[in-house]
Amino acid sequence: MPIIESAIKRARQNTIRRARLQPVNTLMKTMIRKVELAVKEGNKAEAQKLLPLAHKAVDMAVKKFIIHRKNGDRKKSSLAKMVGSLAKK
């Protein structure tokens, strides 16, 4: 447990911020997992339907500084490649 006042306040702030940002992170990971699962199953229509939702979730995480901008770009690109490769089959 922190003893110094500023450390106590910092711990309190971290707890509040984590609670506020965690749903965004969870949503992003869930949407990415759903797209990957649809691609793995070969469900082209479902993957194409979920792709914009996954991109939106990643963009939201980038906007709230949960992940770095370039990390978000990389995630979106890899998802698009997965869905694109499925469309060619």
C-alpha positions in Angstrom: 0.0 0.0 0.0 1.3 3.5 -0.8 2.1 5.7 2.1 2.8 9.0 0.4 -0.3 11.1 -0.4 0.6 11.5 -4.1 1.1 7.8 -4.4 -2.3 7.1 -2.8 -3.9 9.5 -5.3 -2.1 7.9 -8.2 -3.3 4.5 -7.2 -6.8 5.7 -7.0 -6.6 7.4 -10.4 -5.1 4.2 -12.0 -7.9 2.1 -10.6 -10.6 4.5 -12.1 -8.8 4.8 -15.4 -8.4 1.0 -15.7 -12.1 0.5 -15.1 -13.0 3.1 -17.7 -10.6 1.8 -20.4 -11.0 -2.0 -19.9 -14.3 -2.3 -21.8 -12.8 -0.8 -24.9 -9.8 -3.2 -24.8 -12.1 -6.1 -24.2 -14.4 -5.1 -27.1 -11.4 -4.8 -29.5 -10.0 -8.2 -28.6 -13.4 -9.8 -28.9 -14.1 -8.4 -32.3 -10.6 -9.4 -33.6 -11.3 -12.9 -32.3 -14.7 -13.1 -34.0 -13.2 -12.1 -37.4 -10.4 -14.6 -37.0 -12.9 -17.3 -36.1 -15.1 -16.5 -39.1 -12.1 -16.7 -41.4 -10.9 -19.9 -39.9 -14.3 -21.5 -40.4 -14.4 -20.2 -44.0 -17.5 -18.1 -43.4 -16.9 -15.3 -45.9 -20.1 -13.4 -45.4 -19.8 -13.3 -41.7 -16.1 -12.2 -41.8 -16.9 -9.4 -44.2 -19.8 -8.3 -42.0 -17.6 -8.2 -38.9 -14.6 -6.5 -40.4 -15.9 -2.9 -40.2 -16.9 -3.5 -36.6 -13.5 -4.8 -35.8 -11.9 -1.8 -37.5 -14.1 0.5 -35.4 -13.2 -1.2 -32.2 -9.4 -0.9 -33.0 -9.8 2.7 -33.9 -11.6 3.4 -30.6 -8.7 1.8 -28.7 -6.2 3.9 -30.6 -8.2 7.0 -29.9 -8.2 6.3 -26.2 -4.5 5.6 -26.2 -4.9 1.9 -25.2 -2.7 0.8 -28.1 -0.3 2.8 -30.3 -1.5 4.1 -33.6 0.8 2.0 -35.7 -0.1 -1.1 -33.7 -3.8 -0.4 -34.6 -2.9 0.0 -38.2 -1.1 -3.3 -38.2 -4.0 -5.1 -36.6 -6.5 -3.6 -39.1 -4.2 -4.5 -42.0 -3.8 -8.1 -40.9 -7.5 -8.5 -40.5 -8.2 -7.1 -43.9 -5.6 -9.5 -45.4 -7.3 -12.4 -43.7 -10.7 -11.5 -45.0 -9.3 -10.7 -48.5 -7.6 -14.1 -48.7 -10.9 -15.7 -47.9 -12.6 -13.8 -50.7 -10.2 -15.1 -53.3 -10.9 -18.7 -52.4 
